[in-house]
Amino acid sequence: MIKQNNLKKQLSLYFVMGSQNCKYDPVETLEKAIQGGVTFFQFREKGEGSRTGEGKIELGLQLKEVCHQYDVPFIVNDDLGLAIELDADGLHIGQEDGDMKKIKDSLKSHQLFGVSTHNVEEALEAHRIGVDYIGVGPMFNTNTKEDIEEVRGPVVIKEIREQLPGIPLVGIGGIKHNNALKVIEAGADGVAVISDIAEADFPTRAAERMLKDI
C-alpha cells in the first residue's frame, strides 16, 4: 500500500494514456515513458478508436504488468468495475462519475482513490470524504477532452493549496513541457500529461524533458 507521504513524490510525473492517444503501440509507449521517468500511470481508454470489452481488459492487464515491473502505480480512469476486475492500484474519477463516497467505499483497502476537481469547493468536498489525492484542472486549453471546464489555470492550485496544505495535488489539462513549471510553482506536487508523451516520437525523451522542465 502506498503511504501518503510517498504519494506526493509518486505524483510528480503522472502519465494518462489509452490506446486511442498513442502514436505507437500503447504497451511499448508506456514502458518507454516509464523508462524516461514517469512515476504514476492512469489507464484512460475512452473516446473515438478506444478498445472495449475483452480488448480493453487485455490491454489493461498488459499495462498493469508494465507498471508493476517498474513499481509504478496503475490507476484506472472512471470505471469502478474495471478497477476491481484488474485489481488496479487505484481509481480516478471526475465530478460527473457518480457518488464519490459510495465509489470510495466500494474500493479495496489497498486501492487509491483520486478525484478531479475544478475549484476550492469541489476540492474541500473530495478531502472531506477522504480521497488520497486530488486532480485539479484544466490548467490550460486542451484538445484531449471535449467536456472541458472553464480554464482558470494554475491559480486554482494555489487557492486549493492554501485551504488544504497537506493534500497531494496534481495539475491536469493541457500541460506541456513548456508550461508545466507554472503548475508546480503554484503548489502542485505533480503534473498529469497525455499528448506531450503519448504522441511523441520518442516517449522516453519526452518524459525526461518534462521532468527536467519541472
Solvent accessible surface area in square Angstrom, and as a share of the most:
residue,aa,sasa,rsa
1,M,166,0.74
2,I,41,0.21
3,K,128,0.54
4,Q,87,0.39
5,N,114,0.58
6,N,72,0.37
7,L,1,0.00
8,K,58,0.24
9,K,155,0.66
10,Q,45,0.20
11,L,0,0.00
12,S,28,0.18
13,L,0,0.00
14,Y,0,0.00
15,F,0,0.00
16,V,8,0.05
17,M,0,0.00
18,G,0,0.00
19,S,22,0.14
20,Q,46,0.21
21,N,23,0.12
22,C,23,0.14
23,K,108,0.46
24,Y,109,0.41
25,D,70,0.37
26,P,10,0.06
27,V,36,0.21
28,E,80,0.36
29,T,2,0.01
30,L,0,0.00
31,E,54,0.24
32,K,78,0.33
33,A,0,0.00
34,I,13,0.06
35,Q,102,0.45
36,G,5,0.05
37,G,21,0.21
38,V,5,0.03
39,T,38,0.22
40,F,0,0.00
41,F,0,0.00
42,Q,5,0.02
43,F,2,0.01
44,R,27,0.10
45,E,9,0.04
46,K,83,0.35
47,G,54,0.52
48,E,173,0.78
49,G,68,0.65
50,S,27,0.17
51,R,94,0.34
52,T,108,0.63
53,G,50,0.48
54,E,134,0.60
55,G,29,0.27
56,K,41,0.17
57,I,33,0.17
58,E,103,0.46
59,L,1,0.00
60,G,0,0.00
61,L,90,0.45
62,Q,75,0.33
63,L,0,0.00
64,K,36,0.15
65,E,106,0.47
66,V,10,0.05
67,C,0,0.00
68,H,82,0.37
69,Q,114,0.51
70,Y,78,0.30
71,D,121,0.63
72,V,10,0.06
73,P,6,0.04
74,F,0,0.00
75,I,0,0.00
76,V,0,0.00
77,N,21,0.11
78,D,39,0.20
79,D,54,0.28
80,L,46,0.23
81,G,45,0.44
82,L,14,0.07
83,A,0,0.00
84,I,66,0.34
85,E,110,0.49
86,L,3,0.01
87,D,59,0.30
88,A,0,0.00
89,D,29,0.15
90,G,0,0.00
91,L,0,0.00
92,H,5,0.02
93,I,1,0.00
94,G,19,0.18
95,Q,51,0.23
96,E,162,0.72
97,D,54,0.28
98,G,46,0.45
99,D,75,0.39
100,M,28,0.13
101,K,100,0.42
102,K,143,0.61
103,I,19,0.10
104,K,65,0.28
105,D,93,0.48
106,S,56,0.36
107,L,20,0.10
108,K,92,0.39
109,S,106,0.68
110,H,71,0.32
111,Q,11,0.05
112,L,6,0.03
113,F,3,0.01
114,G,0,0.00
115,V,0,0.00
116,S,23,0.15
117,T,0,0.00
118,H,44,0.20
119,N,48,0.25
120,V,27,0.16
121,E,122,0.55
122,E,41,0.18
123,A,1,0.00
124,L,70,0.35
125,E,67,0.30
126,A,0,0.00
127,H,88,0.39
128,R,171,0.62
129,I,14,0.07
130,G,36,0.34
131,V,8,0.05
132,D,33,0.17
133,Y,0,0.00
134,I,0,0.00
135,G,0,0.00
136,V,0,0.00
137,G,12,0.12
138,P,13,0.08
139,M,1,0.01
140,F,41,0.17
141,N,124,0.64
142,T,29,0.17
143,N,158,0.81
144,T,43,0.25
145,K,83,0.35
146,E,173,0.78
147,D,110,0.57
148,I,66,0.33
149,E,85,0.38
150,E,137,0.61
151,V,52,0.30
152,R,106,0.39
153,G,6,0.06
154,P,27,0.17
155,V,69,0.40
156,V,6,0.03
157,I,0,0.00
158,K,113,0.48
159,E,53,0.24
160,I,0,0.00
161,R,43,0.16
162,E,121,0.54
163,Q,105,0.47
164,L,14,0.07
165,P,100,0.63
166,G,53,0.51
167,I,9,0.05
168,P,0,0.00
169,L,0,0.00
170,V,0,0.00
171,G,0,0.00
172,I,39,0.20
173,G,13,0.13
174,G,14,0.13
175,I,7,0.03
176,K,74,0.31
177,H,51,0.23
178,N,117,0.60
179,N,24,0.12
180,A,0,0.00
181,L,81,0.40
182,K,118,0.50
183,V,0,0.00
184,I,44,0.23
185,E,127,0.57
186,A,21,0.16
187,G,24,0.23
188,A,7,0.06
189,D,36,0.19
190,G,0,0.00
191,V,0,0.00
192,A,5,0.04
193,V,2,0.01
194,I,33,0.17
195,S,27,0.17
196,D,21,0.11
197,I,0,0.00
198,A,1,0.01
199,E,97,0.44
200,A,20,0.16
201,D,75,0.39
202,F,118,0.49
203,P,4,0.03
204,T,36,0.21
205,R,155,0.57
206,A,6,0.04
207,A,0,0.00
208,E,87,0.39
209,R,102,0.37
210,M,0,0.00
211,L,63,0.31
212,K,174,0.74
213,D,48,0.25
214,I,51,0.26
